[in-house]
Amino acid sequence: MDGLLKGEVYEFIFDQHKAPLSKKVTEFLDKEIEMKAIYQFDLKSLELTEVGSSETTDSDTEE
């Protein structure tokens, strides 16, 4: 995360893994939070995108 630029747009791809919780664990957790599964996200790729850097509108070029 230290190498990322603030205010820039990144495109990323990630894998999502889901592990359902047992009924007993769900009932125990239900006293404090509502949670029926645990999720894990693994980042596969991250790419800085060039948004609007080379785009010009017609009104900019007409004058």
PDB file of N, CA, C and O in Angstrom:
ATOM      1  N   MET A   1       0.814  -1.201   0.000  1.00  0.00           N
ATOM      2  CA  MET A   1       0.000   0.000   0.000  1.00  0.00           C
ATOM      3  C   MET A   1       0.856   1.262   0.000  1.00  0.00           C
ATOM      4  O   MET A   1       0.389   2.308  -0.453  1.00  0.00           O
ATOM      5  N   ASP A   2       2.077   1.201   0.487  1.00  0.00           N
ATOM      6  CA  ASP A   2       2.920   2.393   0.541  1.00  0.00           C
ATOM      7  C   ASP A   2       3.269   2.914  -0.853  1.00  0.00           C
ATOM      8  O   ASP A   2       3.507   4.112  -1.009  1.00  0.00           O
ATOM      9  N   GLY A   3       3.307   2.048  -1.872  1.00  0.00           N
ATOM     10  CA  GLY A   3       3.679   2.460  -3.213  1.00  0.00           C
ATOM     11  C   GLY A   3       2.544   3.056  -4.026  1.00  0.00           C
ATOM     12  O   GLY A   3       2.769   3.477  -5.161  1.00  0.00           O
ATOM     13  N   LEU A   4       1.325   3.106  -3.483  1.00  0.00           N
ATOM     14  CA  LEU A   4       0.185   3.638  -4.226  1.00  0.00           C
ATOM     15  C   LEU A   4       0.151   5.155  -4.130  1.00  0.00           C
ATOM     16  O   LEU A   4       0.544   5.731  -3.116  1.00  0.00           O
ATOM     17  N   LEU A   5      -0.323   5.798  -5.193  1.00  0.00           N
ATOM     18  CA  LEU A   5      -0.436   7.253  -5.240  1.00  0.00           C
ATOM     19  C   LEU A   5      -1.833   7.672  -4.794  1.00  0.00           C
ATOM     20  O   LEU A   5      -2.823   7.071  -5.212  1.00  0.00           O
ATOM     21  N   LYS A   6      -1.920   8.677  -3.967  1.00  0.00           N
ATOM     22  CA  LYS A   6      -3.215   9.180  -3.505  1.00  0.00           C
ATOM     23  C   LYS A   6      -3.864   9.994  -4.608  1.00  0.00           C
ATOM     24  O   LYS A   6      -3.186  10.746  -5.309  1.00  0.00           O
ATOM     25  N   GLY A   7      -5.177   9.848  -4.769  1.00  0.00           N
ATOM     26  CA  GLY A   7      -5.926  10.612  -5.751  1.00  0.00           C
ATOM     27  C   GLY A   7      -5.833  10.057  -7.158  1.00  0.00           C
ATOM     28  O   GLY A   7      -6.327  10.690  -8.092  1.00  0.00           O
ATOM     29  N   GLU A   8      -5.228   8.912  -7.345  1.00  0.00           N
ATOM     30  CA  GLU A   8      -5.123   8.288  -8.663  1.00  0.00           C
ATOM     31  C   GLU A   8      -6.113   7.132  -8.753  1.00  0.00           C
ATOM     32  O   GLU A   8      -6.594   6.634  -7.735  1.00  0.00           O
ATOM     33  N   VAL A   9      -6.414   6.710  -9.985  1.00  0.00           N
ATOM     34  CA  VAL A   9      -7.360   5.624 -10.215  1.00  0.00           C
ATOM     35  C   VAL A   9      -6.582   4.364 -10.566  1.00  0.00           C
ATOM     36  O   VAL A   9      -5.729   4.381 -11.454  1.00  0.00           O
ATOM     37  N   TYR A  10      -6.876   3.283  -9.874  1.00  0.00           N
ATOM     38  CA  TYR A  10      -6.235   1.999 -10.117  1.00  0.00           C
ATOM     39  C   TYR A  10      -7.281   0.982 -10.565  1.00  0.00           C
ATOM     40  O   TYR A  10      -8.427   1.015 -10.117  1.00  0.00           O
ATOM     41  N   GLU A  11      -6.871   0.084 -11.451  1.00  0.00           N
ATOM     42  CA  GLU A  11      -7.698  -1.043 -11.846  1.00  0.00           C
ATOM     43  C   GLU A  11      -7.095  -2.267 -11.181  1.00  0.00           C
ATOM     44  O   GLU A  11      -5.887  -2.489 -11.262  1.00  0.00           O
ATOM     45  N   PHE A  12      -7.930  -3.064 -10.524  1.00  0.00           N
ATOM     46  CA  PHE A  12      -7.407  -4.227  -9.831  1.00  0.00           C
ATOM     47  C   PHE A  12      -8.270  -5.444 -10.079  1.00  0.00           C
ATOM     48  O   PHE A  12      -9.461  -5.333 -10.370  1.00  0.00           O
ATOM     49  N   ILE A  13      -7.655  -6.601  -9.962  1.00  0.00           N
ATOM     50  CA  ILE A  13      -8.331  -7.885 -10.086  1.00  0.00           C
ATOM     51  C   ILE A  13      -8.022  -8.661  -8.814  1.00  0.00           C
ATOM     52  O   ILE A  13      -6.878  -8.697  -8.361  1.00  0.00           O
ATOM     53  N   PHE A  14      -9.054  -9.286  -8.239  1.00  0.00           N
ATOM     54  CA  PHE A  14      -8.836 -10.043  -7.021  1.00  0.00           C
ATOM     55  C   PHE A  14      -9.659 -11.323  -7.034  1.00  0.00           C
ATOM     56  O   PHE A  14     -10.679 -11.414  -7.717  1.00  0.00           O
ATOM     57  N   ASP A  15      -9.202 -12.309  -6.270  1.00  0.00           N
ATOM     58  CA  ASP A  15      -9.951 -13.537  -6.043  1.00  0.00           C
ATOM     59  C   ASP A  15     -10.726 -13.384  -4.745  1.00  0.00           C
ATOM     60  O   ASP A  15     -10.217 -12.832  -3.768  1.00  0.00           O
ATOM     61  N   GLN A  16     -11.954 -13.875  -4.739  1.00  0.00           N
ATOM     62  CA  GLN A  16     -12.783 -13.828  -3.538  1.00  0.00           C
ATOM     63  C   GLN A  16     -13.041 -15.253  -3.071  1.00  0.00           C
ATOM     64  O   GLN A  16     -13.434 -16.114  -3.859  1.00  0.00           O
ATOM     65  N   HIS A  17     -12.817 -15.494  -1.784  1.00  0.00           N
ATOM     66  CA  HIS A  17     -13.074 -16.796  -1.184  1.00  0.00           C
ATOM     67  C   HIS A  17     -14.078 -16.602  -0.054  1.00  0.00           C
ATOM     68  O   HIS A  17     -13.996 -15.638   0.708  1.00  0.00           O
ATOM     69  N   LYS A  18     -15.029 -17.536   0.043  1.00  0.00           N
ATOM     70  CA  LYS A  18     -16.070 -17.434   1.065  1.00  0.00           C
ATOM     71  C   LYS A  18     -16.134 -18.752   1.833  1.00  0.00           C
ATOM     72  O   LYS A  18     -16.171 -19.828   1.237  1.00  0.00           O
ATOM     73  N   ALA A  19     -16.147 -18.655   3.152  1.00  0.00           N
ATOM     74  CA  ALA A  19     -16.276 -19.830   4.009  1.00  0.00           C
ATOM     75  C   ALA A  19     -17.489 -19.635   4.915  1.00  0.00           C
ATOM     76  O   ALA A  19     -17.467 -18.778   5.799  1.00  0.00           O
ATOM     77  N   PRO A  20     -18.541 -20.414   4.706  1.00  0.00           N
ATOM     78  CA  PRO A  20     -19.718 -20.269   5.564  1.00  0.00           C
ATOM     79  C   PRO A  20     -19.407 -20.723   6.991  1.00  0.00           C
ATOM     80  O   PRO A  20     -18.597 -21.624   7.208  1.00  0.00           O
ATOM     81  N   LEU A  21     -20.057 -20.094   7.943  1.00  0.00           N
ATOM     82  CA  LEU A  21     -19.886 -20.451   9.346  1.00  0.00           C
ATOM     83  C   LEU A  21     -20.959 -21.464   9.749  1.00  0.00           C
ATOM     84  O   LEU A  21     -22.052 -21.480   9.185  1.00  0.00           O
ATOM     85  N   SER A  22     -20.640 -22.292  10.713  1.00  0.00           N
ATOM     86  CA  SER A  22     -21.606 -23.284  11.184  1.00  0.00           C
ATOM     87  C   SER A  22     -22.759 -22.588  11.910  1.00  0.00           C
ATOM     88  O   SER A  22     -22.644 -21.436  12.328  1.00  0.00           O
ATOM     89  N   LYS A  23     -23.857 -23.301  12.050  1.00  0.00           N
ATOM     90  CA  LYS A  23     -25.030 -22.743  12.723  1.00  0.00           C
ATOM     91  C   LYS A  23     -24.694 -22.375  14.175  1.00  0.00           C
ATOM     92  O   LYS A  23     -25.162 -21.355  14.681  1.00  0.00           O
ATOM     93  N   LYS A  24     -23.898 -23.192  14.832  1.00  0.00           N
ATOM     94  CA  LYS A  24     -23.525 -22.953  16.221  1.00  0.00           C
ATOM     95  C   LYS A  24     -22.707 -21.664  16.360  1.00  0.00           C
ATOM     96  O   LYS A  24     -22.937 -20.876  17.277  1.00  0.00           O
ATOM     97  N   VAL A  25     -21.759 -21.455  15.454  1.00  0.00           N
ATOM     98  CA  VAL A  25     -20.937 -20.239  15.487  1.00  0.00           C
ATOM     99  C   VAL A  25     -21.790 -19.022  15.148  1.00  0.00           C
ATOM    100  O   VAL A  25     -21.645 -17.970  15.771  1.00  0.00           O
ATOM    101  N   THR A  26     -22.672 -19.157  14.173  1.00  0.00           N
ATOM    102  CA  THR A  26     -23.562 -18.058  13.787  1.00  0.00           C
ATOM    103  C   THR A  26     -24.448 -17.638  14.953  1.00  0.00           C
ATOM    104  O   THR A  26     -24.637 -16.446  15.191  1.00  0.00           O
ATOM    105  N   GLU A  27     -24.995 -18.613  15.682  1.00  0.00           N
ATOM    106  CA  GLU A  27     -25.839 -18.300  16.842  1.00  0.00           C
ATOM    107  C   GLU A  27     -25.036 -17.614  17.946  1.00  0.00           C
ATOM    108  O   GLU A  27     -25.539 -16.706  18.607  1.00  0.00           O
ATOM    109  N   PHE A  28     -23.788 -18.047  18.148  1.00  0.00           N
ATOM    110  CA  PHE A  28     -22.932 -17.421  19.152  1.00  0.00           C
ATOM    111  C   PHE A  28     -22.624 -15.969  18.787  1.00  0.00           C
ATOM    112  O   PHE A  28     -22.697 -15.082  19.637  1.00  0.00           O
ATOM    113  N   LEU A  29     -22.281 -15.732  17.526  1.00  0.00           N
ATOM    114  CA  LEU A  29     -21.935 -14.379  17.078  1.00  0.00           C
ATOM    115  C   LEU A  29     -23.146 -13.466  16.991  1.00  0.00           C
ATOM    116  O   LEU A  29     -23.008 -12.246  17.069  1.00  0.00           O
ATOM    117  N   ASP A  30     -24.333 -14.044  16.829  1.00  0.00           N
ATOM    118  CA  ASP A  30     -25.554 -13.257  16.649  1.00  0.00           C
ATOM    119  C   ASP A  30     -25.846 -12.361  17.851  1.00  0.00           C
ATOM    120  O   ASP A  30     -26.612 -11.405  17.732  1.00  0.00           O
ATOM    121  N   LYS A  31     -25.251 -12.653  18.998  1.00  0.00           N
ATOM    122  CA  LYS A  31     -25.455 -11.817  20.179  1.00  0.00           C
ATOM    123  C   LYS A  31     -24.793 -10.452  20.017  1.00  0.00           C
ATOM    124  O   LYS A  31     -25.262  -9.462  20.579  1.00  0.00           O
ATOM    125  N   GLU A  32     -23.718 -10.399  19.260  1.00  0.00           N
ATOM    126  CA  GLU A  32     -22.960  -9.152  19.068  1.00  0.00           C
ATOM    127  C   GLU A  32     -23.057  -8.619  17.636  1.00  0.00           C
ATOM    128  O   GLU A  32     -23.311  -7.432  17.429  1.00  0.00           O
ATOM    129  N   ILE A  33     -22.856  -9.496  16.652  1.00  0.00           N
ATOM    130  CA  ILE A  33     -22.863  -9.087  15.243  1.00  0.00           C
ATOM    131  C   ILE A  33     -23.594 -10.127  14.404  1.00  0.00           C
ATOM    132  O   ILE A  33     -23.698 -11.292  14.789  1.00  0.00           O
ATOM    133  N   GLU A  34     -24.093  -9.696  13.267  1.00  0.00           N
ATOM    134  CA  GLU A  34     -24.737 -10.624  12.340  1.00  0.00           C
ATOM    135  C   GLU A  34     -23.712 -11.023  11.288  1.00  0.00           C
ATOM    136  O   GLU A  34     -23.329 -10.212  10.444  1.00  0.00           O
ATOM    137  N   MET A  35     -23.275 -12.264  11.341  1.00  0.00           N
ATOM    138  CA  MET A  35     -22.231 -12.731  10.424  1.00  0.00           C
ATOM    139  C   MET A  35     -22.501 -14.189  10.097  1.00  0.00           C
ATOM    140  O   MET A  35     -22.610 -15.027  10.993  1.00  0.00           O
ATOM    141  N   LYS A  36     -22.610 -14.489   8.801  1.00  0.00           N
ATOM    142  CA  LYS A  36     -22.918 -15.846   8.382  1.00  0.00           C
ATOM    143  C   LYS A  36     -21.774 -16.488   7.588  1.00  0.00           C
ATOM    144  O   LYS A  36     -21.830 -17.678   7.276  1.00  0.00           O
ATOM    145  N   ALA A  37     -20.731 -15.702   7.260  1.00  0.00           N
ATOM    146  CA  ALA A  37     -19.604 -16.239   6.491  1.00  0.00           C
ATOM    147  C   ALA A  37     -18.370 -15.375   6.714  1.00  0.00           C
ATOM    148  O   ALA A  37     -18.461 -14.227   7.151  1.00  0.00           O
ATOM    149  N   ILE A  38     -17.228 -15.948   6.408  1.00  0.00           N
ATOM    150  CA  ILE A  38     -15.956 -15.220   6.439  1.00  0.00           C
ATOM    151  C   ILE A  38     -15.487 -15.092   4.998  1.00  0.00           C
ATOM    152  O   ILE A  38     -15.525 -16.060   4.237  1.00  0.00           O
ATOM    153  N   TYR A  39     -15.045 -13.896   4.625  1.00  0.00           N
ATOM    154  CA  TYR A  39     -14.571 -13.639   3.275  1.00  0.00           C
ATOM    155  C   TYR A  39     -13.077 -13.337   3.289  1.00  0.00           C
ATOM    156  O   TYR A  39     -12.562 -12.718   4.220  1.00  0.00           O
ATOM    157  N   GLN A  40     -12.396 -13.786   2.242  1.00  0.00           N
ATOM    158  CA  GLN A  40     -10.982 -13.470   2.058  1.00  0.00           C
ATOM    159  C   GLN A  40     -10.818 -12.972   0.624  1.00  0.00           C
ATOM    160  O   GLN A  40     -11.367 -13.555  -0.311  1.00  0.00           O
ATOM    161  N   PHE A  41     -10.059 -11.892   0.461  1.00  0.00           N
ATOM    162  CA  PHE A  41      -9.813 -11.320  -0.852  1.00  0.00           C
ATOM    163  C   PHE A  41      -8.312 -11.336  -1.113  1.00  0.00           C
ATOM    164  O   PHE A  41      -7.536 -10.804  -0.319  1.00  0.00           O
ATOM    165  N   ASP A  42      -7.898 -11.951  -2.234  1.00  0.00           N
ATOM    166  CA  ASP A  42      -6.493 -12.018  -2.618  1.00  0.00           C
ATOM    167  C   ASP A  42      -6.282 -11.160  -3.858  1.00  0.00           C
ATOM    168  O   ASP A  42      -6.883 -11.413  -4.902  1.00  0.00           O
ATOM    169  N   LEU A  43      -5.433 -10.150  -3.746  1.00  0.00           N
ATOM    170  CA  LEU A  43      -5.141  -9.263  -4.863  1.00  0.00           C
ATOM    171  C   LEU A  43      -4.296  -9.995  -5.899  1.00  0.00           C
ATOM    172  O   LEU A  43      -3.223 -10.504  -5.576  1.00  0.00           O
ATOM    173  N   LYS A  44      -4.779 -10.053  -7.159  1.00  0.00           N
ATOM    174  CA  LYS A  44      -4.047 -10.726  -8.227  1.00  0.00           C
ATOM    175  C   LYS A  44      -3.225  -9.744  -9.047  1.00  0.00           C
ATOM    176  O   LYS A  44      -2.084 -10.031  -9.410  1.00  0.00           O
ATOM    177  N   SER A  45      -3.811  -8.577  -9.341  1.00  0.00           N
ATOM    178  CA  SER A  45      -3.069  -7.580 -10.126  1.00  0.00           C
ATOM    179  C   SER A  45      -3.581  -6.186  -9.793  1.00  0.00           C
ATOM    180  O   SER A  45      -4.722  -6.004  -9.369  1.00  0.00           O
ATOM    181  N   LEU A  46      -2.704  -5.208  -9.999  1.00  0.00           N
ATOM    182  CA  LEU A  46      -3.009  -3.810  -9.720  1.00  0.00           C
ATOM    183  C   LEU A  46      -2.324  -2.966 -10.785  1.00  0.00           C
ATOM    184  O   LEU A  46      -1.123  -3.109 -11.018  1.00  0.00           O
ATOM    185  N   GLU A  47      -3.089  -2.081 -11.437  1.00  0.00           N
ATOM    186  CA  GLU A  47      -2.540  -1.274 -12.525  1.00  0.00           C
ATOM    187  C   GLU A  47      -3.039   0.160 -12.414  1.00  0.00           C
ATOM    188  O   GLU A  47      -4.239   0.394 -12.269  1.00  0.00           O
ATOM    189  N   LEU A  48      -2.127   1.115 -12.481  1.00  0.00           N
ATOM    190  CA  LEU A  48      -2.478   2.526 -12.478  1.00  0.00           C
ATOM    191  C   LEU A  48      -3.088   2.867 -13.835  1.00  0.00           C
ATOM    192  O   LEU A  48      -2.490   2.571 -14.869  1.00  0.00           O
ATOM    193  N   THR A  49      -4.279   3.491 -13.847  1.00  0.00           N
ATOM    194  CA  THR A  49      -4.937   3.837 -15.109  1.00  0.00           C
ATOM    195  C   THR A  49      -4.693   5.302 -15.434  1.00  0.00           C
ATOM    196  O   THR A  49      -4.518   6.129 -14.539  1.00  0.00           O
ATOM    197  N   GLU A  50      -4.683   5.608 -16.706  1.00  0.00           N
ATOM    198  CA  GLU A  50      -4.502   6.973 -17.207  1.00  0.00           C
ATOM    199  C   GLU A  50      -5.888   7.526 -17.504  1.00  0.00           C
ATOM    200  O   GLU A  50      -6.407   7.315 -18.600  1.00  0.00           O
ATOM    201  N   VAL A  51      -6.489   8.214 -16.571  1.00  0.00           N
ATOM    202  CA  VAL A  51      -7.845   8.748 -16.733  1.00  0.00           C
ATOM    203  C   VAL A  51      -7.770  10.210 -17.124  1.00  0.00           C
ATOM    204  O   VAL A  51      -7.234  11.032 -16.381  1.00  0.00           O
ATOM    205  N   GLY A  52      -8.314  10.539 -18.309  1.00  0.00           N
ATOM    206  CA  GLY A  52      -8.438  11.920 -18.730  1.00  0.00           C
ATOM    207  C   GLY A  52      -7.143  12.630 -19.077  1.00  0.00           C
ATOM    208  O   GLY A  52      -7.162  13.845 -19.275  1.00  0.00           O
ATOM    209  N   SER A  53      -6.032  11.940 -19.160  1.00  0.00           N
ATOM    210  CA  SER A  53      -4.765  12.620 -19.408  1.00  0.00           C
ATOM    211  C   SER A  53      -4.626  13.110 -20.845  1.00  0.00           C
ATOM    212  O   SER A  53      -3.996  14.142 -21.078  1.00  0.00           O
ATOM    213  N   SER A  54      -5.201  12.393 -21.821  1.00  0.00           N
ATOM    214  CA  SER A  54      -5.047  12.793 -23.214  1.00  0.00           C
ATOM    215  C   SER A  54      -6.371  13.172 -23.853  1.00  0.00           C
ATOM    216  O   SER A  54      -6.425  13.353 -25.070  1.00  0.00           O
ATOM    217  N   GLU A  55      -7.424  13.297 -23.089  1.00  0.00           N
ATOM    218  CA  GLU A  55      -8.740  13.630 -23.623  1.00  0.00           C
ATOM    219  C   GLU A  55      -8.885  15.142 -23.769  1.00  0.00           C
ATOM    220  O   GLU A  55      -8.570  15.893 -22.846  1.00  0.00           O
ATOM    221  N   THR A  56      -9.365  15.585 -24.937  1.00  0.00           N
ATOM    222  CA  THR A  56      -9.710  16.995 -25.147  1.00  0.00           C
ATOM    223  C   THR A  56     -11.120  17.060 -25.686  1.00  0.00           C
ATOM    224  O   THR A  56     -11.540  16.171 -26.427  1.00  0.00           O
ATOM    225  N   THR A  57     -11.856  18.090 -25.331  1.00  0.00           N
ATOM    226  CA  THR A  57     -13.222  18.242 -25.833  1.00  0.00           C
ATOM    227  C   THR A  57     -13.219  19.149 -27.048  1.00  0.00           C
ATOM    228  O   THR A  57     -12.235  19.845 -27.297  1.00  0.00           O
ATOM    229  N   ASP A  58     -14.293  19.151 -27.800  1.00  0.00           N
ATOM    230  CA  ASP A  58     -14.406  19.999 -28.992  1.00  0.00           C
ATOM    231  C   ASP A  58     -14.351  21.476 -28.635  1.00  0.00           C
ATOM    232  O   ASP A  58     -13.804  22.263 -29.408  1.00  0.00           O
ATOM    233  N   SER A  59     -14.895  21.882 -27.498  1.00  0.00           N
ATOM    234  CA  SER A  59     -14.909  23.275 -27.126  1.00  0.00           C
ATOM    235  C   SER A  59     -13.486  23.779 -26.803  1.00  0.00           C
ATOM    236  O   SER A  59     -13.214  24.971 -26.945  1.00  0.00           O
ATOM    237  N   ASP A  60     -12.594  22.898 -26.377  1.00  0.00           N
ATOM    238  CA  ASP A  60     -11.206  23.300 -26.104  1.00  0.00           C
ATOM    239  C   ASP A  60     -10.444  23.584 -27.387  1.00  0.00           C
ATOM    240  O   ASP A  60      -9.558  24.439 -27.386  1.00  0.00           O
ATOM    241  N   THR A  61     -10.754  22.901 -28.481  1.00  0.00           N
ATOM    242  CA  THR A  61      -9.995  23.021 -29.728  1.00  0.00           C
ATOM    243  C   THR A  61     -10.609  24.004 -30.725  1.00  0.00           C
ATOM    244  O   THR A  61      -9.942  24.365 -31.694  1.00  0.00           O
ATOM    245  N   GLU A  62     -11.853  24.452 -30.529  1.00  0.00           N
ATOM    246  CA  GLU A  62     -12.511  25.331 -31.487  1.00  0.00           C
ATOM    247  C   GLU A  62     -11.982  26.753 -31.447  1.00  0.00           C
ATOM    248  O   GLU A  62     -12.049  27.435 -32.470  1.00  0.00           O
ATOM    249  N   GLU A  63     -11.467  27.235 -30.345  1.00  0.00           N
ATOM    250  CA  GLU A  63     -11.030  28.625 -30.230  1.00  0.00           C
ATOM    251  C   GLU A  63      -9.734  28.825 -30.852  1.00  0.00           C
ATOM    252  O   GLU A  63      -9.213  29.940 -30.849  1.00  0.00           O
TER     253      GLU A  63
END
